[in-house]
Amino acid sequence: MSEADPRRPGDPALTIDDVRAAAERIAGAVVRTPTMYSKTLSAIAGTDIWLKFENLQFTAAYKERGALNALLQLSDEQRTRGVIAASAGNHSQGLSYHGTRLGVPVTIVMPRTTPSVKIMQTESVGGNVVLEGETFDEAYAHARLLEKERDLTFVHPFDDPHVAAGAGTTALEMLADAPEIDCMVVPIGGGGLISGMSTVAKAHDPAIDVVGVEAALYPSMYGRINGCPVECGGDTLAEGIAVKEPGEFTAGVIARQVDDILLVDENALERAVSLLLQIEKTVVEGAGAAGLAAVLAHPERFAGRKLGLVLCGGNIDTRLLANVLLRDLARSGRLARLRVTLQDRPGALYKVMREFDAHNVNIIEIYHQRIFTTLPAKGLITDIECEARDREQIDALIENLRGKGYTVTQVELN
């Protein structure tokens, strides 16, 4: 942040001119990502959907825009001394990448609990990682301490007008590509992205509906704007927007310019991530899929609208992504785990397998449990993981097994 700029976090001043200036400043240094109409998702949701693919940035997230805009407004002295931030996510990579490119030393403080892959990703683009504390709050406090000790400039991940203005350039591009959009659905963590995008939307057309989306486990901005106490915590797929304390500056902008904030549960987030990969062939993290999750969870809210959704990030652990996809297959009925009670005697399992074969249901894994059951000693429980064409095929198999005297239950996901 420039020392000559009188604005500080807490001042709600953010204008379309700030965003336009940011766009000129960062032009050519960030990817001008496409905004594309999704025919299939539009048909599923019963509305018109345009997607802004910010997961195609070099560091796979929109955060580069705000980080670069802030870096470019540092004085020469500030650039020489360097910058510091507390982040275990996309802000750390965006700031490190562009800081290194500009010759600005970047220090990132992360909690000791940060997954090693995120540490390596940040270091690979030039960031100097310092591990401190067990939580983000402890890492943040240490970063502010180092800021003073080393005379560094702190670049906040969201609660900064320059960062929000840079993020707002996403909306400038979206509306240039799809000017018919009349509603933007934007994920909210600390509020930087939606502050910038709502500023652009309302300047373009005050009638544009701006809807924020938070994970139900972390409704911090929802609670603040609506003046109601909320609890934040838990393991969410959308860790990129899992913020317990929203920004002061961003809250002021959101209160004035955002029309609604919706909450989405984990099932909705998982479904959205899976659909984007299956239909759009694009990898999106939980936070990036929050907009689509809200549209699918609240169809009546968006019926007949022309929606602009920003896929704000694509940094998701590959093992986690695999789990999400498999869980989605299970919810759709294409994967199932059937629990069958059998007698522990030769041929018992073979007879059950013949029924699976007759219904053309493929067996993936078989698990036997003889000891930890309430059955008699000659009984056993067999869990059979299988895959089918659809839910109806599984239902027909279960009905057939029960008709032949087997006790069968289906193990359900939460």
N, C-alpha and C positions, 0 to 999 in steps of 0.2 A: 504494500500500500504506500503510495506516495506520501511523503511527509507534508507536502503542500496541500493535500486534499483534506478539507475540513471535516468530511464525513467520517464517522466511526460506527461500528456496530451499535445498533440502538436507534440510529437515525433512519427513518423510513424512506428517505429520498432515493429514488431510483427511477430514471426516466428512459423513454425510448431512445433519446439521444445518447445516453450512456451505453445502451446495448449496441446501437449503430456504430458508435466509436470503437467499441470492443470488437465488432465484426471487422472493421477496417484494420485494426491493430493485429488481429490474429490470422487474417486472411493468408492463405498459402502455407501456414504452419500447422494447421489441423485439417483433418479430412472433411471435405464438403460432402457429408453423407447423404444418401438418397432418401427421399420420401416416396413410398410406393403404396398403391392401392392394393388391398388384399381381397380378392374376389371370394375366396373360400371362407376366410374368417368373417367377412361381412355377411355371408349367407348363414353361417353358424350363429352369429350374434343377432341377426335380424336388423342390421344397421350398416352404414357405410364406414369402413375403417381404412385409414391411411397409417402406415407405420414409418416412423423416423428411425433409421438404423444406426444409432449412435454406438452400437456394439462393434461397428466397423472402424472406429478410431484406432490409431496405432496401439494404444494401451487398452483398447476394447471398452472405453467408457467416455461419456461426455465430460468428465471431470477435467480433461485436458484444457477445455475452453476457458474455464474460470481461472485455473492455475496459471495458464499462460498470460491471460489478461492482467492478472495481478503482478506477475513477474515483469512484464513489460513496462509497468508504471513505477518500478523501483528507481531510486536515485542511483547514480554510479557508485556512491559509497555503500549503499545498501547491497547492491549486487556483489561488490567485492567482499563484504563481510559474510554474505550468505543468508539463507532463509532456513526456517525450521517449521515443522508441522507435526501434529500428532495424528496418526492415521494408521489403520491396519487394512485399508482397502484401496479403492480406485484413486483417491486423492493423492496418496503417496506415490503411486506410479506416474500419474500425470505431472505432478510437481517435479518429481525426480527426472523424468524424461526431458521436459522442456528446460528445467534448470540446468541440467548437464549440457544440453544443446546450446544454451545461451552463455555457458561458462559461469553460472552461478552455483556456488556450493550449496547442496541441499542436505539437511539432516532431518531424518524421520524418526520419531520416537514411537515405538510399538510396544504393546504389552508382551511380556515373556510368553504368554499363552498363544501368541499369533502363530498360525500354521507356517511351517517352514517354506512352503511354496510361495506364500505372499512375501516373505522376507527375501527369498531369492529373486522373485520378480521385480521387487523394488530395487534391489542391489544391481540387477542386470541392466537397468536403465540409468544407473549412476547415482542412486541415493545412498547416503551413509546412514545405515540403520543403527539405532540405539534401542536396546531392549530394556524396559524399565516398568516395574509394576505388574500386577496380576490382572488389572482391568484397564479399560480405556481411560477412565477417569484418572487413574494413577499415572498412566502414560502422558495424558494431557497436562497434568500438574507438573510433571518433570520437564516436559517440553517448554512450558512457560518459565520454569526456573532456568533452563539452559538459555532461553531467549535473553534473559537479563544478564546471566553470567558471561555469555559469549558475545553479547551485543548483536544478536541476530534479529532478523525481521520475521515475525510469526505470520504465516499465511493460513488463515482459517479455512477449513474445508467447505464452509457454507455461509457463515455469519459475517460476510464481508461484501460491501457493495460492488467491488471490482470482480469478485468471484461470481456473484449473482449475475452481473451484467454479461460476463463471458458465457455463463450457462444460458442466458437468454438468447444468444445467437442461434441456438437450436431452433427456437420458434421463428426467428426471421427466415431461416432456410425452409422450414416446414410450410409456412404460409406462402412463400414465394413459389414453392412447388405445387401446393394444393390450396389455392386461395379460397376454395369453397368450404373449407373446414369451418364448422360453427361451434365446435366443442373440443377442448383439449383435455386429455386425461393424463395426469402427470404424477409420478411417484413422489412422495414426500418423506425425507429423512430429517435433515436439519432445516430444509426449506429453501436452499439456494437455487435449485433448478426451477421450482415452480414460481419463485419470486421473479426470476428473470423472464420466464416464459409468459407469466400472466401480465407482466409489464408490456411485453410485445403484443400479446393478444388484445388487451384492452385498448391499446393505442391503435391497432389495426381496425378493430371494430368493438366498441363497448358491449355489444350484444353477444359476443363470443362467450360461451359458457366455459369456465375453467374449473375443473374438478380435480382435487387432490386425492391421492390414495396412500393409505398407510397400512402396514401389517397390523392385524388385530392385536398381536402380542405387544406392539410398541405404538400405541395411539397417542404419542406425546403432543403432537401439534393439534390433533383433534381435541384433546383435553384442554389445551391452552386457549384455543380459539373459542371453544364452547363454554369455557369457564367451569369445567367439571373435573373432579379428581379422577385420575386414571392410574392404573398400575402398568408398569412396563417391565417385561422380562420374559425369558424363555428362549428356546432354540427355534429361530425362524429361518425359513429358506431365504427370506429377503434380508440377509444380514446387512446389505448395503444401505438399507433405510431403517435399521434397528437403532434408533436414536432415542435415548431417555430424556435428554434436555434439548428441546428445539432452540433455534437461534432467536436472539432478541430482535435484531434487525429484520430477519426474515419473517418473524411473527407479525411485525407491523405491516409489512407488505402484503402478507397473506390475508390478514384481517380486512384489508381494504379491497383486495382485488380477486380473491378466490371465492367462488360461489358455493362450493360444497366440498366436504372431505368425507370420503368413504373408507370403510375398514374392510379388509379381506382376510379370510382365514387361510390356514396352511394348505388345505385341500385345493382351494381356488388357485393359489400360487403354483402348486405342483401341476395342476391341469394346464395352466397358461404356459408354463415353461415347456411342457411336453407338446402342446399344440403348436407352439412356435417352431419347435424343431421338426415335428412331423409335417407341418403344412408349409411353413416358410423356409424350411431347411436352414434355420439360423439358430445359433446357440445364444441363449439369453439367461442371465442370472436371475435369481428370484426377484430382486428389486426391479430389474428391467422388465419383468413380466407383470408387474403389479397393475399396470393400466389395463391390460387385457383381462386380468383376473377380475378387476372391478366391473368391467363391461359384461363379462359372462355371469358374474354373480348378481348383478342388478340390471337385468335386461330392460325392465320397465323404465328405468331412469334414462336410458340412452336410445330408446326406440325412435327410429326415424331421424336420428341426428347424423351429421357428417363429422366423424370423430378423427382427431389426430392423436395417436398414441406414440410416445417416445420410448424406444427400447434402449434405456439409458446405459446399460452395461451388459457385458457378456463374460465376465470373469466368474466362472463357476467351476468348482472342483469336479474333475471328470468322474470320480467314484460317486460323488453326490448326484451328479447328473444321471448316471446309470441307475441309481436307486430311484430317482424321480420317475424315470421312464418305465421301469419295471412296476412301480407302484401304480402308475397310471394304467398300465396294461391290466393289472389286477382289478382296479376299480371298474374298468370297462368290461370285465368278464372274460378277457382273452387269456389271462393267467389265473390259476386258482390253486388253492391248497385244500384238498379234501381229507377229512379225518374219518377213517373207516375202522370200526371195531371188528376184529377177526378172532377166530380160534387159532391157537398156536399149534398147528398141525401141518404136515406136508400137503402141498397143493392148495392151501387156502389162499395164498397170495396169487397163485397162478390163475385161479378162477376169477378173481377180481380183475386181473390184467386183461382177461378175455373180454370183459365188458368195456374196458377202455378202448380196446382194439375195435370192437363192434361199433363204437360211436366215433371212431376216428379221432380220438383225443390223445394227444402225444404226452407221454410221461417224461418229466424232466428229472425229478429226484424222488426217492422213496426213503422215509425215515420210520424205523421201528421203535416202539417204546414198550418194554415188557415190565420194567421194575417200578417206575414212578407212575403207577396208575391205581385206580380204585377197582379195577377188574379182578376177577379170580385169577389164580396163578396160571391157568391154562388159556387166558385171554391176552390179547395184545392190541395196542393202538397203532395204526399205520397212517402216517401223514404222507399224502401223495401230491407233489407239486406237478401241475400239468398245464398244457396250453391247448387252446381250442380256437375255432374260427370266431366265435362270439359267445355271449352269455347264454343264449338259448341252447347251444350245443352242450354246455356244462350242465344246465338245468335238466336237460333230457337224460344225461348220464346219471345224475343224482337220483332222478325219479326211477330210472330203471334199476339201479342198485337197491334202493329202498323197496322196490317191488319184489325183489328177490330175497328180502329178509335182512339186508345189511343195515346196520346203524351208521348213517353218514351225516356229517355236519361240515359246513364250509367255514374255514377260518377266515374271518373278515378283517379288513384293515380298519383302523380308526377313522 
